[in-house]
Amino acid sequence: MKSKTKIAILLVAVIITLAGFNLMISPSAIDIMRLGRPTPYHVDVTVTAQYGSDAQPIVHINGLP
């Protein structure tokens, strides 16, 4: 298969995919997403796993108000 044919197939697939995603999401859902306000704080959670019979996860939570 020639490279031009491969590129054409890829472009058609990308266009069909983007059109499909736009049809799946209703316009009202997009409006709701735009109306949302960011929260006044940010929470970072880091979980570190340990291996072994007596291992416990280590959890660090930063940014709580």
Secondary structure, DSSP 8 states (H G I E B T S, - for coil): --HHHHHHHHHHHHHHHHHHHHHHS-HHHHHHHHH----S---EEEEE---STT---EEEEE---
